[in-house]
């Protein structure tokens, strides 16, 4: 902690969250330092940590509710790359958080505010900067599941075929395990109604029922 830094207390956090919500008005506060909304089968999350007690670090991520988990994990995680990623209380008072918010909007391939298109989401997964390094199988599963949820079985199959070699390579999976994964995914994408039920169940399970909901624009065949 530098001499001129101010330790961020709970009262300051309340102000910080209030100010950030003004930048992203379509979201609703979900936790003291996080706000969310639902877009189709996706939970959009923006939140911050306070590093060293003095620096606010913001980030945006997506969780695909059609790919269920007992806890929500982040995919397509984005943070501002400049120094605005780490904002002191003094900088917040000076309005630097607005620059960080704008940087988030510019960096994200998916519209953080405004209409969200299926094509944006798919392209964001396929062009994720760390795709070649990740062993998180959700990056290889989510595009197909989202397309199937949207009622696009042909596209879902194409995206599953796209994901298979990535899954095999990044996760270092043996051929017989690859086939098991592929057949399991085929079964899932062949049941769009089941995926929609899964999304509804996940919304209830993760207590997201009071969040704002927006339609995902289906712009792909």
N, C-alpha and C positions, 0 to 999 in steps of 0.2 A: 504494500500500500504506500503510494507516494504521499509526500507531506501535504499536498494540496487536494488530494482526493477526499471525497466525502463518502462515508459508509452509507449505503442505501438501506433505509429502514422500511418497515411495512407501510408507513404512511406514504413514503416516496414511491413504493411499488404500486400502490393504489393509483397514484397520479400517473405513473408511467403507463400502466395498463389502460387507464382512461384515455390518455393521449394517443396511444397506439390504436385503440379501437376507433378513434376518429379517422385514422388513415385507412382503416379497413372496415367500413360501416356495415358490410353485409355479414360480418361475423358476430358471434355472441360469446361473451366470456364463459369459459368452460371450467377453468381453474384460475386461481389468483394470478398466474403468470402465463395464461394460455387462452386462446380464443379459437373457435372452430365454426365450421358450417358443413353441411352435407350437400354434395353435388352428385346426383345419381347414386352410384354405389360407392362413392368415395367420401372419406372424411378429410376435409382440408384443415390443416392445423398451422397456426402461427403462435409462437411462444418465445419466451426468453429465459435465460439463466442470468444470475448475477455472479460474475466471476470475481474472486477475491473480495467479495462484499462491496465492490465499488464500480464494477463495469458491467453494463447490460449487454448481453449478446443475444441477438435475435435470430430466428430461423423459421423457414417454411417447409412443410412436408405434407405428404399424402399417405393415407392408409386405405387400402382397398378392402371394403367390408365384404366383398364377395369371396375373399380369401381369408377365412376366419382364423382368429387367434384369441387366446384368453387375455392377451394384452395387445394394445395398439402399438405397432412399430412404424418407424418412418421409412418411406421410400421417397425418391426424388427430392432428397433433402437439399435445401438451398440456404446459403448464408451470404450476406454481402461480403465481397472480397476485399473491400478497402478498409481503412481504419474505422469507418463508420460501423463496422461489425461490432466494435467494442466502444460503448458510449458511457461516459461518466455522468454523474448527476448534473454537473455544471453544463456539460455538452447537451444533455437532454433539455435543460432549461433554455439553452440557446437555440433549440429547435433542430439539432442535428439528427434526431430520430426520423425527421421527415425525409432527409436525404437517404438514410438507410432503408426506409420504406420504399422509396422510389427505386433504389437499387435492387431490392427484392423483386419488384414488379418487372424490371428490365431483364433480370437474370432468369426468371422463370419462363419456361416454354409453355407452361399452362397458365391461363389467365387467373391470377390470384383474386382479382375483382372483375366483375362483368361476366358475360356469357362464356361458358366453357364448352369446347367442342371435343367430341370423341377423338378426332384427328390430332388435336393438341396433346391429349393424354398419351396416345399411342406413340407419337413422335418423341415425346419427352422420355418415355421408357427406352425406346430404341436408340435414342441419341444421348442417353445419360452419360456424362463425362467419365464416370468411374465404372462403366458397364464391364469393361474388359478385366477389371480387378475384383469385382464383387463376387462372393460365393453365396449371396442371399438369393435363394431360389425364387423369391417373390418377384424379382425383376424379370424372370423368364416365364413366370406363370401369369402375372397380373394382366398383361395385354390381352391374352387369349380369354381370360375369365371376364374381363370388362367388356370385350366385344361380344361374348356369348350372352352376358347379362343384357346387352343392348339389342339382342335379337338378330345378330349378324353371324350365323353359324359358319358361313364360308370364310369370312374374315377371321373368325376365331381359330379355325383350323390353320389358316395361313400363319397366324401369329404363334400358334403352338409349334408349327414346323420351324418358324424362325427361332423360337426359344430353345428348342431341343439341343442344337449344337452348342449354344452358349452354356446351357445347363451342364452338358456332358463335359465340356472343357473347363469351365470355371469351378465346378464342384468336384471334378476329378472322379466321375462316376463310371463304374463298370457297365459294359453293354447290357447285361441282363437287368441291372438296376435302372438304366435309361429306359428300357422297354416298360418296366413296371410304372415308372413315373409317367411316361407318355400315355399309357393305357388309362391310368388313373385320371390324368388331365382330360383325355378324350371323353371319359364318362362324365366329368364335371361340365365340360362345355356343351355336351349334348343335352343338358338339362337346364335351360335358361330359367324355367320356373323355379327349379330348386335353388339356383343361384340367387334369384330375387327373394326367396324365403330366407336364405342365409343372410342376405343383407338386412332384412327386417329383424331377424333374430339378433344380429350383431349390434344393430342400433339400440335395441332394448338391453342387451347384455352389457354394453359399454356406457349405458345411461346417456344416450345421445338424443333422446326423443324430443327434447326441448330446443334443439339447435335449429337454425334456419335451414330450409331445404330449397335447393335450386335444381332444375332439370339439367341433365347432361344432353347437349345438343348432338344428335346422331347425324353426322355428316359424311359417313363412310358406308360403302356397300359391302 
